[in-house]
Amino acid sequence: MKALLALMVVVGVLMSTSAAHALEGHYTKRQRQMCKFIGKNGRWSKPESRDEIRCVAAKIREVSADDMLRVAACESGFNSYAVSSSGTFRGLFQHHADYWLGRVRAAQSAARRVLGDRLRLGVFNARSNSFVTAWMVQREDWSDWSCA
């Protein structure tokens, strides 16, 4: 009986370890480290923005990283500080300035659960912009984006 219980404990530990690895997918050590931008302030480089999109897509599995990268390339060229010529649309995924605060506040509880961190309110934060986009696409679709 003790041997069976010990075996069950070992199997449980192995299963929880493999589940944690499954969440990380097939990422290299560098790719796992790049997902640790929690609390990053300041400017996001284009490579950092691309990395952040990949990290968010890995956390919200229903959203394709390839789709997110394609749309961000079209919308902003991976420039997290992009602003449309009218000044109305901003950030990596060109969110409408009038709707941004409502969107980011609506996504906060999901971000805490999925990322383990709160979203920054600024539209130019690559993590917040990417997460809100993925959260919206997961709930609805890409219909809010002309590049989709």
VOKE-446185 format. One line per 8 residues: number of its first residue (from 1); for each residue y negated, x, z negated of C-alpha. Coordinates in Angstrom, 1 decimal, m for minus. Each point is the difference from the previous one (the first is absolute). Layout:
<lokes>
NUM = Y X Z  ...
</lokes>
This chain:
<lokes>
1 = 0.0 0.0 0.0  m2.4 2.8 m0.9  0.8 1.8 3.3  m0.8 m3.2 1.9  m3.3 m0.4 m1.8  m0.9 3.6 0.7  0.9 m0.4 3.6  m2.2 m3.1 0.2
9 = m2.9 1.9 m1.5  0.4 2.9 2.5  0.2 m2.4 2.9  m3.1 m1.8 m1.3  m2.0 3.3 m0.2  1.1 1.0 3.5  m0.9 m3.4 1.4  m3.5 0.1 m1.6
17 = m0.5 3.5 1.3  1.1 m0.9 3.5  m2.3 m3.1 m0.1  m2.9 2.2 m0.9  0.8 2.3 2.9  0.3 m3.0 2.3  m3.6 m1.0 m0.9  m1.1 3.4 1.1
25 = 1.9 m0.3 3.3  0.8 3.2 1.8  m3.3 1.8 m0.8  m0.2 3.7 m0.6  m1.4 1.4 m3.2  m3.4 0.5 1.6  m0.1 m3.6 1.1  0.9 m1.3 m3.5
33 = m2.7 2.2 m1.4  m2.6 m1.4 2.4  0.5 m3.4 m1.4  m1.5 1.2 m3.3  m3.7 m0.5 1.0  m0.4 m2.4 m3.0  m3.6 0.0 m1.0  m1.2 2.1 2.9
41 = m3.7 m0.2 0.5  m2.1 1.6 2.7  0.5 0.1 3.7  3.4 m0.6 1.5  0.9 2.3 2.9  1.7 m1.5 3.1  3.4 1.7 m1.0  m0.4 m1.4 m3.5
49 = m0.7 m3.4 1.4  3.1 0.1 2.2  2.1 1.2 m3.0  m1.3 m2.8 m2.2  0.9 m2.6 2.6  3.5 1.3 0.1  0.2 m0.1 m3.8  m1.2 m3.6 m0.2
57 = 2.4 m1.1 2.8  2.9 1.7 m1.9  m0.9 m2.0 m3.1  m0.4 m3.3 1.9  3.1 0.1 2.1  m0.6 m3.2 2.0  m2.9 1.8 1.7  0.7 2.6 2.6
65 = m1.7 3.4 m0.4  0.0 0.4 3.8  m1.9 m3.3 0.4  m2.4 1.0 m2.7  m0.6 3.4 1.5  m0.5 m1.5 3.5  m2.5 m2.6 m1.2  m2.0 2.5 m2.2
73 = m0.1 2.4 3.0  m1.5 m2.8 2.1  m2.3 m1.5 m2.6  m1.5 3.2 m1.5  1.7 3.1 1.4  1.2 0.6 m3.6  m3.6 0.4 m1.1  m0.1 m1.6 m3.5
81 = m3.8 m0.1 0.3  m0.1 m1.8 3.3  m2.6 m2.7 0.4  m0.2 m2.3 3.1  m3.1 0.0 2.1  m1.1 m3.3 m1.5  0.6 1.4 m3.5  2.2 m3.0 m0.8
89 = 3.4 1.7 0.0  0.9 3.0 m2.1  2.6 2.5 m1.0  3.4 1.0 1.4  1.0 m3.5 1.1  m3.5 m1.3 0.5  m0.1 m2.7 m2.6  m2.9 m2.5 0.2
97 = m2.6 1.0 m2.6  m0.5 m3.6 m1.2  3.7 m0.5 m0.7  0.9 3.5 m1.4  m0.6 m0.6 m3.7  1.9 m3.2 m0.1  2.9 1.6 1.8  0.2 3.1 m2.2
105 = m0.3 m2.1 m3.2  2.8 m2.4 1.3  2.3 3.0 0.6  m0.6 1.7 m3.3  3.0 m1.4 m1.9  2.3 0.9 2.9  m1.4 3.5 0.1  0.6 0.5 m3.7
113 = 3.6 m1.1 0.4  0.7 1.9 3.3  m2.1 3.1 m0.4  m0.3 0.2 m3.8  m3.8 0.3 0.3  m3.0 m2.2 0.6  m1.8 0.0 3.3  m3.5 1.4 0.3
121 = m2.5 m2.6 1.1  m1.6 2.1 2.7  1.0 m0.9 3.6  m0.1 3.7 0.9  2.8 0.9 m2.3  3.1 0.6 2.2  2.5 m1.1 m2.6  m1.8 m3.3 m0.7
129 = m0.7 m0.7 3.7  3.7 0.8 0.9  1.5 m2.0 m2.8  m2.2 m3.1 0.5  0.9 0.1 3.7  3.8 0.3 m0.7  m0.3 m2.7 m2.6  m1.7 m2.3 2.4
137 = 2.5 0.7 2.8  2.9 m0.5 m2.3  m1.3 m3.4 m1.0  m1.2 m1.1 3.4  0.0 2.2 3.1  m2.2 2.3 2.1  m2.1 m2.9 1.4  m3.2 1.2 m1.8
145 = 0.1 3.3 2.0  m1.0 0.1 3.7  1.9 3.3 0.4  3.3 m1.4 m1.2
</lokes>
